[in-house]
Amino acid sequence: MASHNGNGHHHGPREGLYVPFATQGEVVRDLIGKHDKPSDKWWSGVAAGAILLALGIIGFALRLSDGVSDRIVWGYFAMIFAFVLTAAQAAPMVAIAPRIANGHWRRPISRAAELWTAVGLFNMLLFIPMLWILPPLTDGRRSLWFFDPEDPWLSRVPIYSPHIWATLAMLALVVTGVLLLWLSATPDLALIRDNGADGWRKRWATRLSRNWVGTTAQWNMLHHRMGILGAFYFMMLIFVHFLISVDFLMALVPGWIDALFPITHAANALQAGVATVILTMVVLRQWGGYKDYIALEQFWGVSKLLFALSLLWFWFWFSSFNVLWYGKKPNEQAALELLMVGPYRAVFISVFVLCFAAPLFVMMWNPIRKSIWGPTIMSVGVLVGTLLDRLRLYVSAYSIPGIGDPNVDKHLIHLDDSGRLPLALRGMHFPDIPDILMVLGVIGGSVLVYLLFARLIPPMNIWEQKELMLYKVHKTYHRTQVLVLGKPR
């Protein structure tokens, strides 16, 4: 059966929005059945994530034995914390933004994107050591916050900044994300309460669904509050990236001054978040049993976002590069040498190819963009490129000796007479065994948290699949039947 999207475009049955059942009851029974009986792949994923997390705990214990005074050794921990903030906690925007635009194509993947908010709980734990690592303002570290030890009021700034404000911002982001996930899942939890098999999941659903019965007032409340929480989540995501990128990164590099970098940090997160959702879609489609729901239409829609955000990556990077390149001040030349053309030059070139050049020249072709494996391969490249980009930025910043030392010049990294960085910064800081274990552990722990929450909350949004059936109708068009989709007001 062909489908029609209301704009004159026709697609085959597996290319458009497709619900494999004719009635809402059949959809509910099928999706609840899939949720009640996880596949063997789910157990394999949980086991792999748990093993990697255990290795990461061992690596963290080994690193913690070195203390936090030598901040150079914590560069890779800062890198992987920033990567989770970038790739996982930005993924819900794939559900939030298209929902505001009333896009039908995102319905089968909205819950899969929202479940990544749960990983924010795990990243909140990773944020605690970041507070230990960051030196206080009293040690002479540069900061976004004004500080004067001789001023009665400004001398109290270190008590609150930046640790308290960054912690409150992270908590607000995580709490908003969890509330958004819970609110979105409430109708589905009520369906599990009324239709699911007896067991702990039904008891869990009964407790969380509370008094949901699906009245008009409840549905209006649901849509309005999801819109408010979605907008607030986006604002807090940008604000958290602003605080982390300034106080936990840029302020640690003497002489690095770039007013555009905080939003660059956040824009990179949107690109990585889209790539994370694409890989999640592949896993749910190939091994999660949702092949009948996640079709080509979803990959096509998200691939357009990936292509656009890849172009945006270049715009933000080039705007910041111009400031450093044409400024020609010694501190700007030193920052450029450290971050792009010095010891991390090979890493930067890899990032440039994976996050911009490859998506641009590959995703510009319609046959590749309108496919499943084309966007998937590009998403793997983008996530690897994002991880390398966080390595380039955070590892280099935390490798600068004397961070927080009041005897170190806090404004310049001086180049020597030959125009090179100081000897201590000429080489890339490579990971050791604890670093490798921590990186693998954080990635495994993030996947483990996602899988555990996917066991509690259906990864496919059931009520949105039911709602979709209210907006579609089959009509005769010449010699065939077409699917006409309406737009909710």
Buried (B, 14 or more C-beta within 10 A) or exposed (E): EBBBBEEEEBBEEEBBBBBEBEEBEEBBBBBBEBBBEBEEBBEEBBEBBBBBBBBBBBBBEBBBEEEBEEBBBBBBBBBBBBBBBBBBBBBBBBBBBBBEEEEBBBBBBBBBBBBBBBBBBBBBEBBEBBBEBBBBBBEBBBBBBEBEEEEEEBBEBBEEBBBEBBBEBBBBBBBBBBBBBBBBBBBBBBBBBBBBEEEEBBEBBBEBBEEBEEEEEBBEEBEEBBEEBBEBBBEBBBBBBBBBBBBBBBBBBBBBBBEBBBBBBBBBBBBBBBBBBBBBBBBBBBBBBBEBBBBBBBBBBBBBBBBBBBBBBBEBBEBBBEBBEEBEEBBBBBBBBBBBEBBBBEBBBBBBBBBBBBBBEBBEEEEBBBBBEBBBBBBBBBBBBBBBBBBBBBBBBBBBEBBBEEEBEBEBBEBEEEEEBBEEBEEBBEBEEBBBBBBBBBBBBBBBBBBBBBBBBBBBBBBBBBBBBEBBEEEEEEEEEBBBBEEEE
